[in-house]
Amino acid sequence: MAYAIGAACIDIKDKTCMDVCPVECIYEGGRKLYINPVECIDCGVCVPTCPVEAIRPLEEFDGGDIEFATDNATFFSEALPGHEYPLGNPGGVSRTGTIGVDTTLVSGYHPR
């Protein structure tokens, strides 16, 4: 079971989930946090720490938020704005620091 971070995280970025992640698989974009689906060990310790309940297993995403579950993986598999190559699987956020940019979906997101 893979985890992802939904739209509720946009412009919140509490980062408590980053503090508890034992494998550092949660990365910081400009407006949102993203879970690397390859590096995540599916332990779920990040889920109860999220104050806006944005983190959940992929199969629990529905409605308009499903696109953000898919987009979570896009953050790692496609080159981000200003980056020549995809981020891929760098082996933990301590190796990259804050990425500071988001996917096109998150960059252009405006709550309704």
PDB file as gemmi writes it, atoms N, CA and C in Angstrom:
CRYST1    1.000    1.000    1.000  90.00  90.00  90.00 P 1                      
ATOM      1  N   MET A   1       0.848  -1.171   0.000  1.00  0.00           N  
ATOM      2  CA  MET A   1       0.000   0.000   0.000  1.00  0.00           C  
ATOM      3  C   MET A   1       0.891   1.231   0.000  1.00  0.00           C  
ATOM      4  N   ALA A   2       0.741   2.067  -0.995  1.00  0.00           N  
ATOM      5  CA  ALA A   2       1.521   3.302  -1.091  1.00  0.00           C  
ATOM      6  C   ALA A   2       0.723   4.463  -0.508  1.00  0.00           C  
ATOM      7  N   TYR A   3       1.447   5.448  -0.013  1.00  0.00           N  
ATOM      8  CA  TYR A   3       0.821   6.645   0.553  1.00  0.00           C  
ATOM      9  C   TYR A   3       1.087   7.834  -0.355  1.00  0.00           C  
ATOM     10  N   ALA A   4       0.196   8.817  -0.302  1.00  0.00           N  
ATOM     11  CA  ALA A   4       0.359  10.046  -1.058  1.00  0.00           C  
ATOM     12  C   ALA A   4      -0.189  11.195  -0.222  1.00  0.00           C  
ATOM     13  N   ILE A   5       0.107  12.402  -0.660  1.00  0.00           N  
ATOM     14  CA  ILE A   5      -0.346  13.603   0.034  1.00  0.00           C  
ATOM     15  C   ILE A   5      -1.286  14.359  -0.888  1.00  0.00           C  
ATOM     16  N   GLY A   6      -2.479  14.650  -0.395  1.00  0.00           N  
ATOM     17  CA  GLY A   6      -3.505  15.306  -1.192  1.00  0.00           C  
ATOM     18  C   GLY A   6      -3.450  16.816  -1.152  1.00  0.00           C  
ATOM     19  N   ALA A   7      -4.456  17.429  -1.763  1.00  0.00           N  
ATOM     20  CA  ALA A   7      -4.533  18.880  -1.929  1.00  0.00           C  
ATOM     21  C   ALA A   7      -4.609  19.635  -0.608  1.00  0.00           C  
ATOM     22  N   ALA A   8      -5.077  18.990   0.448  1.00  0.00           N  
ATOM     23  CA  ALA A   8      -5.209  19.686   1.741  1.00  0.00           C  
ATOM     24  C   ALA A   8      -3.871  20.213   2.265  1.00  0.00           C  
ATOM     25  N   CYS A   9      -2.771  19.679   1.758  1.00  0.00           N  
ATOM     26  CA  CYS A   9      -1.435  20.109   2.184  1.00  0.00           C  
ATOM     27  C   CYS A   9      -0.993  21.404   1.507  1.00  0.00           C  
ATOM     28  N   ILE A  10      -1.615  21.745   0.397  1.00  0.00           N  
ATOM     29  CA  ILE A  10      -1.179  22.924  -0.361  1.00  0.00           C  
ATOM     30  C   ILE A  10      -1.270  24.172   0.506  1.00  0.00           C  
ATOM     31  N   ASP A  11      -0.181  24.885   0.567  1.00  0.00           N  
ATOM     32  CA  ASP A  11      -0.012  26.125   1.330  1.00  0.00           C  
ATOM     33  C   ASP A  11      -0.087  25.927   2.844  1.00  0.00           C  
ATOM     34  N   ILE A  12      -0.054  24.681   3.320  1.00  0.00           N  
ATOM     35  CA  ILE A  12      -0.033  24.388   4.755  1.00  0.00           C  
ATOM     36  C   ILE A  12       1.371  23.928   5.155  1.00  0.00           C  
ATOM     37  N   LYS A  13       1.847  22.851   4.554  1.00  0.00           N  
ATOM     38  CA  LYS A  13       3.175  22.288   4.792  1.00  0.00           C  
ATOM     39  C   LYS A  13       3.582  22.303   6.273  1.00  0.00           C  
ATOM     40  N   ASP A  14       2.823  21.628   7.087  1.00  0.00           N  
ATOM     41  CA  ASP A  14       3.107  21.537   8.528  1.00  0.00           C  
ATOM     42  C   ASP A  14       4.460  20.884   8.807  1.00  0.00           C  
ATOM     43  N   LYS A  15       4.858  19.928   8.022  1.00  0.00           N  
ATOM     44  CA  LYS A  15       6.141  19.218   8.067  1.00  0.00           C  
ATOM     45  C   LYS A  15       6.324  18.263   9.246  1.00  0.00           C  
ATOM     46  N   THR A  16       5.333  18.086  10.096  1.00  0.00           N  
ATOM     47  CA  THR A  16       5.437  17.108  11.175  1.00  0.00           C  
ATOM     48  C   THR A  16       5.658  15.717  10.593  1.00  0.00           C  
ATOM     49  N   CYS A  17       5.038  15.447   9.472  1.00  0.00           N  
ATOM     50  CA  CYS A  17       5.206  14.148   8.813  1.00  0.00           C  
ATOM     51  C   CYS A  17       6.666  13.911   8.435  1.00  0.00           C  
ATOM     52  N   MET A  18       7.345  14.945   8.028  1.00  0.00           N  
ATOM     53  CA  MET A  18       8.765  14.825   7.659  1.00  0.00           C  
ATOM     54  C   MET A  18       9.602  14.446   8.881  1.00  0.00           C  
ATOM     55  N   ASP A  19       9.233  14.991  10.028  1.00  0.00           N  
ATOM     56  CA  ASP A  19       9.978  14.724  11.269  1.00  0.00           C  
ATOM     57  C   ASP A  19       9.873  13.275  11.716  1.00  0.00           C  
ATOM     58  N   VAL A  20       8.733  12.626  11.441  1.00  0.00           N  
ATOM     59  CA  VAL A  20       8.528  11.259  11.924  1.00  0.00           C  
ATOM     60  C   VAL A  20       8.874  10.180  10.898  1.00  0.00           C  
ATOM     61  N   CYS A  21       9.077  10.554   9.651  1.00  0.00           N  
ATOM     62  CA  CYS A  21       9.342   9.571   8.606  1.00  0.00           C  
ATOM     63  C   CYS A  21      10.713   8.922   8.831  1.00  0.00           C  
ATOM     64  N   PRO A  22      10.740   7.599   9.038  1.00  0.00           N  
ATOM     65  CA  PRO A  22      12.003   6.929   9.331  1.00  0.00           C  
ATOM     66  C   PRO A  22      12.948   6.795   8.133  1.00  0.00           C  
ATOM     67  N   VAL A  23      12.436   6.992   6.915  1.00  0.00           N  
ATOM     68  CA  VAL A  23      13.284   6.851   5.729  1.00  0.00           C  
ATOM     69  C   VAL A  23      13.425   8.159   4.941  1.00  0.00           C  
ATOM     70  N   GLU A  24      12.948   9.252   5.487  1.00  0.00           N  
ATOM     71  CA  GLU A  24      13.060  10.576   4.865  1.00  0.00           C  
ATOM     72  C   GLU A  24      12.516  10.623   3.438  1.00  0.00           C  
ATOM     73  N   CYS A  25      11.378   9.983   3.213  1.00  0.00           N  
ATOM     74  CA  CYS A  25      10.836   9.920   1.855  1.00  0.00           C  
ATOM     75  C   CYS A  25       9.830  11.024   1.547  1.00  0.00           C  
ATOM     76  N   ILE A  26       9.671  11.983   2.459  1.00  0.00           N  
ATOM     77  CA  ILE A  26       8.755  13.099   2.230  1.00  0.00           C  
ATOM     78  C   ILE A  26       9.587  14.331   1.881  1.00  0.00           C  
ATOM     79  N   TYR A  27       9.309  14.885   0.713  1.00  0.00           N  
ATOM     80  CA  TYR A  27      10.086  15.992   0.170  1.00  0.00           C  
ATOM     81  C   TYR A  27       9.240  17.264   0.122  1.00  0.00           C  
ATOM     82  N   GLU A  28       9.908  18.405   0.219  1.00  0.00           N  
ATOM     83  CA  GLU A  28       9.216  19.682   0.272  1.00  0.00           C  
ATOM     84  C   GLU A  28       9.304  20.420  -1.053  1.00  0.00           C  
ATOM     85  N   GLY A  29       8.135  20.653  -1.642  1.00  0.00           N  
ATOM     86  CA  GLY A  29       8.055  21.476  -2.837  1.00  0.00           C  
ATOM     87  C   GLY A  29       7.856  22.925  -2.425  1.00  0.00           C  
ATOM     88  N   GLY A  30       7.364  23.740  -3.325  1.00  0.00           N  
ATOM     89  CA  GLY A  30       7.116  25.142  -3.019  1.00  0.00           C  
ATOM     90  C   GLY A  30       5.868  25.365  -2.189  1.00  0.00           C  
ATOM     91  N   ARG A  31       4.780  24.675  -2.543  1.00  0.00           N  
ATOM     92  CA  ARG A  31       3.498  24.864  -1.857  1.00  0.00           C  
ATOM     93  C   ARG A  31       3.007  23.621  -1.130  1.00  0.00           C  
ATOM     94  N   LYS A  32       3.653  22.481  -1.345  1.00  0.00           N  
ATOM     95  CA  LYS A  32       3.123  21.205  -0.871  1.00  0.00           C  
ATOM     96  C   LYS A  32       4.256  20.232  -0.595  1.00  0.00           C  
ATOM     97  N   LEU A  33       3.961  19.209   0.196  1.00  0.00           N  
ATOM     98  CA  LEU A  33       4.899  18.118   0.454  1.00  0.00           C  
ATOM     99  C   LEU A  33       4.517  16.929  -0.429  1.00  0.00           C  
ATOM    100  N   TYR A  34       5.503  16.067  -0.724  1.00  0.00           N  
ATOM    101  CA  TYR A  34       5.291  14.924  -1.610  1.00  0.00           C  
ATOM    102  C   TYR A  34       5.976  13.690  -1.027  1.00  0.00           C  
ATOM    103  N   ILE A  35       5.315  12.539  -1.108  1.00  0.00           N  
ATOM    104  CA  ILE A  35       5.894  11.276  -0.649  1.00  0.00           C  
ATOM    105  C   ILE A  35       6.459  10.531  -1.853  1.00  0.00           C  
ATOM    106  N   ASN A  36       7.729  10.148  -1.780  1.00  0.00           N  
ATOM    107  CA  ASN A  36       8.341   9.380  -2.858  1.00  0.00           C  
ATOM    108  C   ASN A  36       7.797   7.951  -2.772  1.00  0.00           C  
ATOM    109  N   PRO A  37       7.042   7.504  -3.786  1.00  0.00           N  
ATOM    110  CA  PRO A  37       6.404   6.186  -3.710  1.00  0.00           C  
ATOM    111  C   PRO A  37       7.384   5.018  -3.749  1.00  0.00           C  
ATOM    112  N   VAL A  38       8.580   5.221  -4.252  1.00  0.00           N  
ATOM    113  CA  VAL A  38       9.577   4.163  -4.303  1.00  0.00           C  
ATOM    114  C   VAL A  38      10.316   4.062  -2.970  1.00  0.00           C  
ATOM    115  N   GLU A  39      10.622   5.182  -2.367  1.00  0.00           N  
ATOM    116  CA  GLU A  39      11.374   5.198  -1.114  1.00  0.00           C  
ATOM    117  C   GLU A  39      10.511   4.914   0.119  1.00  0.00           C  
ATOM    118  N   CYS A  40       9.208   5.150   0.009  1.00  0.00           N  
ATOM    119  CA  CYS A  40       8.294   4.924   1.139  1.00  0.00           C  
ATOM    120  C   CYS A  40       8.238   3.438   1.487  1.00  0.00           C  
ATOM    121  N   ILE A  41       8.331   3.141   2.791  1.00  0.00           N  
ATOM    122  CA  ILE A  41       8.266   1.745   3.243  1.00  0.00           C  
ATOM    123  C   ILE A  41       6.868   1.377   3.744  1.00  0.00           C  
ATOM    124  N   ASP A  42       5.907   2.240   3.514  1.00  0.00           N  
ATOM    125  CA  ASP A  42       4.504   1.987   3.850  1.00  0.00           C  
ATOM    126  C   ASP A  42       4.258   1.730   5.334  1.00  0.00           C  
ATOM    127  N   CYS A  43       5.015   2.395   6.188  1.00  0.00           N  
ATOM    128  CA  CYS A  43       4.842   2.190   7.628  1.00  0.00           C  
ATOM    129  C   CYS A  43       3.634   2.946   8.179  1.00  0.00           C  
ATOM    130  N   GLY A  44       3.243   4.048   7.531  1.00  0.00           N  
ATOM    131  CA  GLY A  44       2.071   4.801   7.946  1.00  0.00           C  
ATOM    132  C   GLY A  44       2.253   5.725   9.136  1.00  0.00           C  
ATOM    133  N   VAL A  45       3.458   5.886   9.660  1.00  0.00           N  
ATOM    134  CA  VAL A  45       3.626   6.748  10.839  1.00  0.00           C  
ATOM    135  C   VAL A  45       3.335   8.213  10.531  1.00  0.00           C  
ATOM    136  N   CYS A  46       3.398   8.598   9.278  1.00  0.00           N  
ATOM    137  CA  CYS A  46       3.125   9.986   8.900  1.00  0.00           C  
ATOM    138  C   CYS A  46       1.629  10.321   8.941  1.00  0.00           C  
ATOM    139  N   VAL A  47       0.793   9.341   8.752  1.00  0.00           N  
ATOM    140  CA  VAL A  47      -0.650   9.578   8.629  1.00  0.00           C  
ATOM    141  C   VAL A  47      -1.245  10.294   9.843  1.00  0.00           C  
ATOM    142  N   PRO A  48      -1.070   9.797  11.064  1.00  0.00           N  
ATOM    143  CA  PRO A  48      -1.707  10.467  12.196  1.00  0.00           C  
ATOM    144  C   PRO A  48      -1.086  11.819  12.567  1.00  0.00           C  
ATOM    145  N   THR A  49       0.093  12.124  12.035  1.00  0.00           N  
ATOM    146  CA  THR A  49       0.727  13.401  12.380  1.00  0.00           C  
ATOM    147  C   THR A  49       0.232  14.561  11.530  1.00  0.00           C  
ATOM    148  N   CYS A  50      -0.422  14.285  10.421  1.00  0.00           N  
ATOM    149  CA  CYS A  50      -0.865  15.346   9.511  1.00  0.00           C  
ATOM    150  C   CYS A  50      -2.085  16.070  10.086  1.00  0.00           C  
ATOM    151  N   PRO A  51      -1.956  17.358  10.382  1.00  0.00           N  
ATOM    152  CA  PRO A  51      -3.063  18.089  11.003  1.00  0.00           C  
ATOM    153  C   PRO A  51      -4.251  18.336  10.074  1.00  0.00           C  
ATOM    154  N   VAL A  52      -4.050  18.180   8.761  1.00  0.00           N  
ATOM    155  CA  VAL A  52      -5.140  18.410   7.817  1.00  0.00           C  
ATOM    156  C   VAL A  52      -5.595  17.123   7.130  1.00  0.00           C  
ATOM    157  N   GLU A  53      -5.108  15.984   7.612  1.00  0.00           N  
ATOM    158  CA  GLU A  53      -5.483  14.670   7.095  1.00  0.00           C  
ATOM    159  C   GLU A  53      -5.278  14.552   5.587  1.00  0.00           C  
ATOM    160  N   ALA A  54      -4.168  15.106   5.101  1.00  0.00           N  
ATOM    161  CA  ALA A  54      -3.867  15.068   3.674  1.00  0.00           C  
ATOM    162  C   ALA A  54      -3.192  13.776   3.251  1.00  0.00           C  
ATOM    163  N   ILE A  55      -2.606  13.033   4.204  1.00  0.00           N  
ATOM    164  CA  ILE A  55      -1.865  11.814   3.875  1.00  0.00           C  
ATOM    165  C   ILE A  55      -2.763  10.598   4.063  1.00  0.00           C  
ATOM    166  N   ARG A  56      -2.832   9.782   3.000  1.00  0.00           N  
ATOM    167  CA  ARG A  56      -3.597   8.542   3.091  1.00  0.00           C  
ATOM    168  C   ARG A  56      -3.107   7.551   2.048  1.00  0.00           C  
ATOM    169  N   PRO A  57      -3.507   6.298   2.218  1.00  0.00           N  
ATOM    170  CA  PRO A  57      -3.156   5.295   1.209  1.00  0.00           C  
ATOM    171  C   PRO A  57      -3.780   5.676  -0.139  1.00  0.00           C  
ATOM    172  N   LEU A  58      -3.117   5.340  -1.209  1.00  0.00           N  
ATOM    173  CA  LEU A  58      -3.609   5.682  -2.548  1.00  0.00           C  
ATOM    174  C   LEU A  58      -5.044   5.244  -2.776  1.00  0.00           C  
ATOM    175  N   GLU A  59      -5.381   4.045  -2.294  1.00  0.00           N  
ATOM    176  CA  GLU A  59      -6.735   3.536  -2.545  1.00  0.00           C  
ATOM    177  C   GLU A  59      -7.824   4.296  -1.787  1.00  0.00           C  
ATOM    178  N   GLU A  60      -7.449   5.186  -0.881  1.00  0.00           N  
ATOM    179  CA  GLU A  60      -8.447   5.980  -0.150  1.00  0.00           C  
ATOM    180  C   GLU A  60      -8.686   7.352  -0.774  1.00  0.00           C  
ATOM    181  N   PHE A  61      -7.974   7.681  -1.840  1.00  0.00           N  
ATOM    182  CA  PHE A  61      -8.211   8.945  -2.534  1.00  0.00           C  
ATOM    183  C   PHE A  61      -9.408   8.773  -3.453  1.00  0.00           C  
ATOM    184  N   ASP A  62     -10.228   9.817  -3.537  1.00  0.00           N  
ATOM    185  CA  ASP A  62     -11.385   9.757  -4.411  1.00  0.00           C  
ATOM    186  C   ASP A  62     -11.740  11.157  -4.890  1.00  0.00           C  
ATOM    187  N   GLY A  63     -12.711  11.231  -5.756  1.00  0.00           N  
ATOM    188  CA  GLY A  63     -13.179  12.517  -6.251  1.00  0.00           C  
ATOM    189  C   GLY A  63     -12.069  13.352  -6.873  1.00  0.00           C  
ATOM    190  N   GLY A  64     -12.140  14.668  -6.660  1.00  0.00           N  
ATOM    191  CA  GLY A  64     -11.167  15.591  -7.219  1.00  0.00           C  
ATOM    192  C   GLY A  64      -9.775  15.437  -6.651  1.00  0.00           C  
ATOM    193  N   ASP A  65      -9.667  14.811  -5.481  1.00  0.00           N  
ATOM    194  CA  ASP A  65      -8.351  14.673  -4.854  1.00  0.00           C  
ATOM    195  C   ASP A  65      -7.526  13.544  -5.469  1.00  0.00           C  
ATOM    196  N   ILE A  66      -8.142  12.680  -6.260  1.00  0.00           N  
ATOM    197  CA  ILE A  66      -7.404  11.556  -6.849  1.00  0.00           C  
ATOM    198  C   ILE A  66      -6.290  12.052  -7.769  1.00  0.00           C  
ATOM    199  N   GLU A  67      -6.499  13.175  -8.431  1.00  0.00           N  
ATOM    200  CA  GLU A  67      -5.463  13.691  -9.320  1.00  0.00           C  
ATOM    201  C   GLU A  67      -4.215  14.094  -8.532  1.00  0.00           C  
ATOM    202  N   PHE A  68      -4.382  14.472  -7.275  1.00  0.00           N  
ATOM    203  CA  PHE A  68      -3.229  14.830  -6.455  1.00  0.00           C  
ATOM    204  C   PHE A  68      -2.468  13.590  -5.983  1.00  0.00           C  
ATOM    205  N   ALA A  69      -3.159  12.486  -5.829  1.00  0.00           N  
ATOM    206  CA  ALA A  69      -2.495  11.230  -5.484  1.00  0.00           C  
ATOM    207  C   ALA A  69      -1.586  10.795  -6.625  1.00  0.00           C  
ATOM    208  N   THR A  70      -2.071  10.892  -7.842  1.00  0.00           N  
ATOM    209  CA  THR A  70      -1.279  10.558  -9.018  1.00  0.00           C  
ATOM    210  C   THR A  70      -0.141  11.563  -9.193  1.00  0.00           C  
ATOM    211  N   ASP A  71      -0.441  12.828  -8.974  1.00  0.00           N  
ATOM    212  CA  ASP A  71       0.540  13.893  -9.137  1.00  0.00           C  
ATOM    213  C   ASP A  71       1.683  13.767  -8.137  1.00  0.00           C  
ATOM    214  N   ASN A  72       1.426  13.144  -6.996  1.00  0.00           N  
ATOM    215  CA  ASN A  72       2.459  12.922  -5.989  1.00  0.00           C  
ATOM    216  C   ASN A  72       3.657  12.182  -6.611  1.00  0.00           C  
ATOM    217  N   ALA A  73       3.398  11.165  -7.407  1.00  0.00           N  
ATOM    218  CA  ALA A  73       4.469  10.410  -8.073  1.00  0.00           C  
ATOM    219  C   ALA A  73       5.110  11.217  -9.197  1.00  0.00           C  
ATOM    220  N   THR A  74       4.324  12.061  -9.840  1.00  0.00           N  
ATOM    221  CA  THR A  74       4.832  12.906 -10.921  1.00  0.00           C  
ATOM    222  C   THR A  74       5.960  13.816 -10.428  1.00  0.00           C  
ATOM    223  N   PHE A  75       5.882  14.250  -9.185  1.00  0.00           N  
ATOM    224  CA  PHE A  75       6.912  15.110  -8.598  1.00  0.00           C  
ATOM    225  C   PHE A  75       8.295  14.478  -8.724  1.00  0.00           C  
ATOM    226  N   PHE A  76       8.357  13.161  -8.697  1.00  0.00           N  
ATOM    227  CA  PHE A  76       9.628  12.445  -8.755  1.00  0.00           C  
ATOM    228  C   PHE A  76       9.967  11.907 -10.147  1.00  0.00           C  
ATOM    229  N   SER A  77       8.953  11.699 -10.982  1.00  0.00           N  
ATOM    230  CA  SER A  77       9.179  11.031 -12.268  1.00  0.00           C  
ATOM    231  C   SER A  77       9.325  11.971 -13.467  1.00  0.00           C  
ATOM    232  N   GLU A  78       8.948  13.222 -13.315  1.00  0.00           N  
ATOM    233  CA  GLU A  78       9.061  14.184 -14.410  1.00  0.00           C  
ATOM    234  C   GLU A  78       9.904  15.373 -13.957  1.00  0.00           C  
ATOM    235  N   ALA A  79      10.612  15.980 -14.898  1.00  0.00           N  
ATOM    236  CA  ALA A  79      11.422  17.156 -14.568  1.00  0.00           C  
ATOM    237  C   ALA A  79      10.507  18.277 -14.084  1.00  0.00           C  
ATOM    238  N   LEU A  80      10.855  18.854 -12.966  1.00  0.00           N  
ATOM    239  CA  LEU A  80      10.098  19.962 -12.389  1.00  0.00           C  
ATOM    240  C   LEU A  80      10.523  21.274 -13.044  1.00  0.00           C  
ATOM    241  N   PRO A  81       9.701  22.306 -12.944  1.00  0.00           N  
ATOM    242  CA  PRO A  81      10.081  23.596 -13.524  1.00  0.00           C  
ATOM    243  C   PRO A  81      11.462  24.047 -13.012  1.00  0.00           C  
ATOM    244  N   GLY A  82      12.308  24.429 -13.950  1.00  0.00           N  
ATOM    245  CA  GLY A  82      13.647  24.873 -13.599  1.00  0.00           C  
ATOM    246  C   GLY A  82      14.652  23.750 -13.398  1.00  0.00           C  
ATOM    247  N   HIS A  83      14.232  22.506 -13.544  1.00  0.00           N  
ATOM    248  CA  HIS A  83      15.104  21.344 -13.384  1.00  0.00           C  
ATOM    249  C   HIS A  83      15.228  20.630 -14.731  1.00  0.00           C  
ATOM    250  N   GLU A  84      16.422  20.221 -15.062  1.00  0.00           N  
ATOM    251  CA  GLU A  84      16.656  19.553 -16.331  1.00  0.00           C  
ATOM    252  C   GLU A  84      16.225  18.090 -16.310  1.00  0.00           C  
ATOM    253  N   TYR A  85      16.328  17.447 -15.137  1.00  0.00           N  
ATOM    254  CA  TYR A  85      16.031  16.024 -15.011  1.00  0.00           C  
ATOM    255  C   TYR A  85      15.033  15.781 -13.892  1.00  0.00           C  
ATOM    256  N   PRO A  86      14.336  14.651 -13.944  1.00  0.00           N  
ATOM    257  CA  PRO A  86      13.441  14.296 -12.835  1.00  0.00           C  
ATOM    258  C   PRO A  86      14.238  14.096 -11.538  1.00  0.00           C  
ATOM    259  N   LEU A  87      13.598  14.326 -10.424  1.00  0.00           N  
ATOM    260  CA  LEU A  87      14.224  14.132  -9.118  1.00  0.00           C  
ATOM    261  C   LEU A  87      14.562  12.661  -8.889  1.00  0.00           C  
ATOM    262  N   GLY A  88      13.700  11.776  -9.349  1.00  0.00           N  
ATOM    263  CA  GLY A  88      13.940  10.335  -9.195  1.00  0.00           C  
ATOM    264  C   GLY A  88      13.855   9.900  -7.745  1.00  0.00           C  
ATOM    265  N   ASN A  89      14.780   9.047  -7.336  1.00  0.00           N  
ATOM    266  CA  ASN A  89      14.806   8.502  -5.982  1.00  0.00           C  
ATOM    267  C   ASN A  89      16.151   8.850  -5.335  1.00  0.00           C  
ATOM    268  N   PRO A  90      16.264  10.053  -4.794  1.00  0.00           N  
ATOM    269  CA  PRO A  90      17.562  10.514  -4.287  1.00  0.00           C  
ATOM    270  C   PRO A  90      18.022   9.867  -2.985  1.00  0.00           C  
ATOM    271  N   GLY A  91      17.149   9.113  -2.333  1.00  0.00           N  
ATOM    272  CA  GLY A  91      17.574   8.413  -1.118  1.00  0.00           C  
ATOM    273  C   GLY A  91      17.371   9.179   0.168  1.00  0.00           C  
ATOM    274  N   GLY A  92      16.426  10.095   0.183  1.00  0.00           N  
ATOM    275  CA  GLY A  92      16.096  10.825   1.399  1.00  0.00           C  
ATOM    276  C   GLY A  92      16.241  12.325   1.250  1.00  0.00           C  
ATOM    277  N   VAL A  93      15.351  13.023   1.917  1.00  0.00           N  
ATOM    278  CA  VAL A  93      15.322  14.481   1.819  1.00  0.00           C  
ATOM    279  C   VAL A  93      16.591  15.125   2.376  1.00  0.00           C  
ATOM    280  N   SER A  94      17.309  14.450   3.240  1.00  0.00           N  
ATOM    281  CA  SER A  94      18.546  15.038   3.763  1.00  0.00           C  
ATOM    282  C   SER A  94      19.598  15.189   2.661  1.00  0.00           C  
ATOM    283  N   ARG A  95      19.429  14.464   1.578  1.00  0.00           N  
ATOM    284  CA  ARG A  95      20.365  14.574   0.445  1.00  0.00           C  
ATOM    285  C   ARG A  95      19.999  15.698  -0.508  1.00  0.00           C  
ATOM    286  N   THR A  96      18.739  16.129  -0.481  1.00  0.00           N  
ATOM    287  CA  THR A  96      18.287  17.152  -1.433  1.00  0.00           C  
ATOM    288  C   THR A  96      17.959  18.487  -0.788  1.00  0.00           C  
ATOM    289  N   GLY A  97      17.519  18.443   0.457  1.00  0.00           N  
ATOM    290  CA  GLY A  97      16.992  19.658   1.068  1.00  0.00           C  
ATOM    291  C   GLY A  97      15.662  20.016   0.427  1.00  0.00           C  
ATOM    292  N   THR A  98      15.219  21.221   0.644  1.00  0.00           N  
ATOM    293  CA  THR A  98      13.963  21.688   0.075  1.00  0.00           C  
ATOM    294  C   THR A  98      14.100  21.794  -1.440  1.00  0.00           C  
ATOM    295  N   ILE A  99      13.139  21.245  -2.149  1.00  0.00           N  
ATOM    296  CA  ILE A  99      13.155  21.317  -3.606  1.00  0.00           C  
ATOM    297  C   ILE A  99      12.666  22.695  -4.051  1.00  0.00           C  
ATOM    298  N   GLY A 100      11.626  23.202  -3.394  1.00  0.00           N  
ATOM    299  CA  GLY A 100      11.187  24.571  -3.611  1.00  0.00           C  
ATOM    300  C   GLY A 100      10.303  24.845  -4.806  1.00  0.00           C  
ATOM    301  N   VAL A 101      10.033  23.856  -5.634  1.00  0.00           N  
ATOM    302  CA  VAL A 101       9.108  24.011  -6.757  1.00  0.00           C  
ATOM    303  C   VAL A 101       8.113  22.865  -6.728  1.00  0.00           C  
ATOM    304  N   ASP A 102       7.033  23.038  -7.450  1.00  0.00           N  
ATOM    305  CA  ASP A 102       5.977  22.034  -7.465  1.00  0.00           C  
ATOM    306  C   ASP A 102       5.697  21.558  -8.877  1.00  0.00           C  
ATOM    307  N   THR A 103       4.863  20.544  -8.959  1.00  0.00           N  
ATOM    308  CA  THR A 103       4.370  20.073 -10.247  1.00  0.00           C  
ATOM    309  C   THR A 103       3.465  21.152 -10.837  1.00  0.00           C  
ATOM    310  N   THR A 104       3.175  21.027 -12.103  1.00  0.00           N  
ATOM    311  CA  THR A 104       2.300  21.994 -12.769  1.00  0.00           C  
ATOM    312  C   THR A 104       0.927  22.027 -12.111  1.00  0.00           C  
ATOM    313  N   LEU A 105       0.404  20.860 -11.730  1.00  0.00           N  
ATOM    314  CA  LEU A 105      -0.911  20.792 -11.091  1.00  0.00           C  
ATOM    315  C   LEU A 105      -0.946  21.624  -9.817  1.00  0.00           C  
ATOM    316  N   VAL A 106       0.039  21.448  -8.959  1.00  0.00           N  
ATOM    317  CA  VAL A 106       0.059  22.153  -7.673  1.00  0.00           C  
ATOM    318  C   VAL A 106       0.386  23.632  -7.868  1.00  0.00           C  
ATOM    319  N   SER A 107       1.301  23.943  -8.761  1.00  0.00           N  
ATOM    320  CA  SER A 107       1.661  25.341  -9.009  1.00  0.00           C  
ATOM    321  C   SER A 107       0.458  26.165  -9.434  1.00  0.00           C  
ATOM    322  N   GLY A 108      -0.381  25.575 -10.280  1.00  0.00           N  
ATOM    323  CA  GLY A 108      -1.536  26.295 -10.793  1.00  0.00           C  
ATOM    324  C   GLY A 108      -2.808  26.110 -10.001  1.00  0.00           C  
ATOM    325  N   TYR A 109      -2.731  25.430  -8.870  1.00  0.00           N  
ATOM    326  CA  TYR A 109      -3.943  25.128  -8.099  1.00  0.00           C  
ATOM    327  C   TYR A 109      -4.462  26.360  -7.368  1.00  0.00           C  
ATOM    328  N   HIS A 110      -5.750  26.579  -7.498  1.00  0.00           N  
ATOM    329  CA  HIS A 110      -6.442  27.636  -6.762  1.00  0.00           C  
ATOM    330  C   HIS A 110      -7.707  27.011  -6.173  1.00  0.00           C  
ATOM    331  N   PRO A 111      -7.840  27.043  -4.852  1.00  0.00           N  
ATOM    332  CA  PRO A 111      -9.033  26.434  -4.227  1.00  0.00           C  
ATOM    333  C   PRO A 111     -10.306  27.084  -4.767  1.00  0.00           C  
ATOM    334  N   ARG A 112     -11.314  26.256  -4.858  1.00  0.00           N  
ATOM    335  CA  ARG A 112     -12.601  26.755  -5.389  1.00  0.00           C  
ATOM    336  C   ARG A 112     -13.437  27.332  -4.301  1.00  0.00           C  
TER     337      ARG A 112                                                      
END                                                                             
